[in-house]
Amino acid sequence: MNRILLAAALGFWVGCSKEAPREKTSGMIDVPGGQIFYEITNPDSDGIPLLLIHGGPGSTSCYFGLLDDLITNRPVIRYDQLDTGKSDRPGDRSRWVLPHFVEEIEAIRATLNLDELHILGSSWGGTVAAEYGLEGNMEGVQSIIFAGPLLSTPKWMEDAQILISQMPIELQETIRTHESAGTYTDPAYVAATDSFYARYLYHQPQKEVPECAGVDGNSEMYNYMWGPTEFTATGTLLAYDRTDRLHEITLPVLFIAGEFDEARPSTLEEFARLMPKAEVEVLLDAGHLGMVDLPEEYAQMVNNYLTKVEGSE
C-alpha cells in the first residue's frame, strides 16, 4: 500500500547495477478498459517466471528495476496497473476495484502464456495477490510472496497508531490535531507525515532508480481508494479485510517484512499462522520498501525461497 506520490514524485528510489544491463522485453497488454505496460527481464530464462505486483494503489512498478541484476535465474515480469505508470489512463473509477486487478493478472497470464509462475505482491500489491489467490485461476501458481502486504485495513490502522505512538510527542500531537480537523495539506502535518515515512516507509539513504525517471504514479487513485496518508484510510478500502479467508490460500507463502515496516512483523506473523504453508522473513534495518532500502538482501530472500519451493516439488 505504498504511496507513489511521495515515493516516485519525490524520487525516493534506489538504483544499483553492477553488471551489464539484463536482456529485457516490454510491451502493452489489453485489459478491460485499456492497455497496461509490462516489462520482462531475462525473458529467455528457463526458470519459472516471477510476476511482480506493485504497491499503491496508484504506484508504479518502476522500483522493481532494482531487482533486474539480482534475480537472474528466471523471467521476472513487472507491470503498471491501469491508470498509473506507463499504462493507459482512462480515469474510469468503476475499474478501481479488486475484481478489475484480478482481471489484469488473468490477462497478463493469457497474453504471456504463463502456465506456471510465482507471484510477489508488495504492499497494496499484496492485496491484489491475495485477491487473486482467493478469486483467480490459481492453476500453475507455485507460490505467493507477500511483501509488507495490506491484508486488513483495520489491522493496518491499528499498527499505524502503534508506530505513531513511538514518534516524538510533538509529532504525535501534530498528526492527531490535523487529522481531527481534516487539514491534511497543512505544512506542519505534511512535515510530520514525512517524519513517519522516514522511519517506517523507507529506512535507508535514498538514491536514484533509472527506471523511475519520468514515470508518474496516480495520486487521485491513491486518495480515492486509500486516503491522504499511509496511516489515514478514508477511501474505498476502508473496510477491506481478508483475514477470515487467508486459510483458503493453501499453496506455499512467504511473508517479507522490513524490521521497521508499516506492516509490522508481528502482524505478518499473525497472518502467517492463519495459513497452512506460510512463513515469515524479516529484513533487518529496512522499512516498508525493503526492495528499495536493501535490494540485494531482499532479492536474496526471494531467490532462496523460490529455490526452496521448487526444490520441494
N, C-alpha and C positions, 0 to 999 in steps of 0.2 A: 504494500500500500504506500510505496514511497512517492515523494512529492516532486514531480518533474519540474514544476515551476520554480522550485528552489534549486533543485539539483542541476538540471540541464541549463535553465535560463541563466544561472549564475556561474555555470561552468565547473561545478564541483564534481569532476570526474578524473579518474587516474588513468594514465596511459603508460604501458610498458611493452616494448618489443625488442627482444634480444636476438631475434633471428630474422632471416629474410621473410617477407610477408607470406603468409599461407595462401594457397590457392583458394579462390572464392568464386562463387556464382551468386547472382541475385536476380530478382525479377518481381513481378506483381502477380497476385493470385486473386481470382474472382471470389468474392464472398457476398452474402446478402447485403445490398446497399452500396457496393463499390468494390474497389480493389485494395489489397493490403500488400505492403512491401515485405519481402523476405530476403535473407542472405544466408548462404550455406558456406561454411568453412570446411575444408577437407572433403569436398563433395565426392571424391573418388575412393575414399577410405572404405574398407570392408567392414568396419565396426558397426555395431548397432547405433543408429543415429540418436542424437540427443536434441530434443526440442526445448528451447528456452522461452519462457513466458515472462515478459517484463512487468514491472510494478506500475503503480499509478493509483487509481485509474487516470489515464491521460499522460503517463510517462512514455518513454520510447525504449527501444531495445539497444540503442547505441552503446550503452555502457558495457554490454556483454562483449563488445570488441576487445575488452581487456583479457578475455579468455582465449582469444584466437591462437596465440602461440603457446598456450598452456594445456589445452585439451586437443590432442593431435591424433588420437588413435580411432577416431570415428567422425562421421559428418556431424557438425554442430550447426543447428538451424535456429536463427533468431528472426523475429518478425515484429512489425509495428501493428498494433491493433488499429482497427478502423477509427478514423478521426484523430490520429496522432502520428507523430514522426513523419516518415516518408510515405505513409499510406494516404488514400483519398480521405477527404474531409467533407462528407455530405452534411454533417451537423444535424443528423436525424436522432433526436434524443430517444425515440422509441426503440432504437437499437442499443442504447446504453443500458442493457440488461444482461444478466448472466446467460440466458439461453443463446443470445447472439454470439457471445465469446466462445461458447462451446461449438457453435456452428463454424466459427473461424478455424478451430483446430480440425474439425472434420474436413473442411475444405483444404487445409494445408496437407493433411494426410492423403487425401484423394489425389490432389494435384501432384504431389511429390512421391507418390507411391510408397508411403511409409507403412509398410505392413508390420514392421517391428520398430519400436522406438522406446526410449526413456524420456521422461518429462521432468523438467525442472521449472518450478514456478517461484518467482521471487516476490515477496510481499503481496500486493494485490494479484500478482501472477499466481501466487499460491491459492488464492480464492478461485481463480479460473481453473487451475489444475484440479482442485478438489471438486469443483462442479463437473468437470469433465470426467473425473473418476467416478462420480455418482450418477451422471446422466448421459455420458457419451459412450461411444463404441470403444470399449477397452480391450477388444481383441488385439493381441500383439503388443500391448503396452507391458514392458518388463518391470518398470519401477517408476515411482514418483519421488522427486526430491522437493521438499517444501523448505524454502529458504526464508526465514522470518515471515511466515505466512499470516495473512489475515484470514482466520477461520471462524472468528466470533467477534463482532463489533463490541458487544458488551464487555467481553474479556479484554479486548484491546484498550477500551476506555478505562477499565479498571487498572490495567498495567500502566497506562499513561499517567493516571493520578499518582500511582506509587512513584514513578520516575520524577514527576513534577515535585513531589514532596521531598526529594533528595537534592533539589536545587536550592540555592540561597533564598532566604525568606523574602527578600525584596523582589526577586524574580517571581516567586510563587504568588505574591500579592498582586504584582502587575498583571500576570496572566489571569488570575481569577477576577480582578476588578474589570478588566476589559472584556472578558468573556461574559460577565454578568450584564455589561452594558451593550454587548454586541459590537464593540468598536475594534474590529479586527485589523483595521488599517492604521490604527494609531501607532506612531513611531516607537513608543515605549513597548507596546505589545509586540510589534514586529521584532524589536531587538531582543525581547525575552524569548520569543519563538526561535530566533536564530541561536540563542544560547542553548535551548533544548536540543535543537538539531545538531549543534556542535558536540553535544555529549552523547546523543543516542542514535542519530540518523547516520552520521559518519563519524569516525573516531581518529582517523589518521590525517596528516597533512595532505591537502588536495593537490592534484596535478591535472594534466590535460589528457583527454582522450580524443585522438584524431577523428574517430568515427562519429563523435558528437558535434563536430564543427558544422554549424548551420542547420542543425536538426532541432526542431522545436517540439515541445510537448503541447498539451491542451489543458490550460488552467480551468476553462469552463467545464470541461468534462470532470476534472478533479473535484471542483466545487459542487457540481450538480450531484455526483454520485457519492462523494465523501464529505467534504466540508472545507472550512477555511484553513485548518492546520492539521498536522498529523494527530494531535491529541484532542481535536474537537470534531466529532462527527455530527453532521446536520443533514446529510443527503440521503439518497435512496438506499444506501447500505446501512442506515442507522440501526435497523433491526436484524441485520444479517447474522446468522448463527447456524453453523453446521455441526456443532459438537454432538448433537443427538444422532448423527448419521455417519460419523467418522469410522465406526466399526464396520461399515459396509465396504470400506476400501481395504481389500484383503491382500493385495499384492505387496511386495517389499516397498517400504517407505523409509526415507531418511529425512529427518529434520535438521537443518543447519541454523544455528543461532549465533549471532555475534555476542561476545561477552557483555557488551553494553547495548544490546539490541532493544529497540522499541518492543519487539515481540520477545518478551523476556524468556530466557532459557527455561525457567521453572514452569512457565506456561506451556512451552513446547513439550516439556516432559509430561505434563498433564494430557496434552493431545495425544502423544505417542502411546500412553497407557490405554487409550481408547481404541487403538488399532492392533490387530493381531500380529503384524510383522513390521513394527516401526521401531526405529532407534533414533537417538539424538546425538549430534556432534556440536560442540561449542568452539567457535573460532575466537581464540583469545586475543584481547586487545583490538577488537573490531566492534563496530556499531552495526546498525541495521543493514547498511550497504557493504556487506562483507566482501563481495567481489570487487568493490571499489577500494576499500581500505587495504585489503591483503589479497590481491588476486592470485598470487602463486599458492598461498596456503589454502585458499578457497578451492582453486582448481584441483589441488592435490586431494582434498576431501572428496570432491566429486569423482575424480578418477579412481580413487581407492574403493569407493562404494560401488561404482558401476562394475569394476573388475570383480569385486566380491559377489555381486548379484549374478553376473554372467558365469562366474566360476561355480556357482551352486546350482546352475540349471541342469 
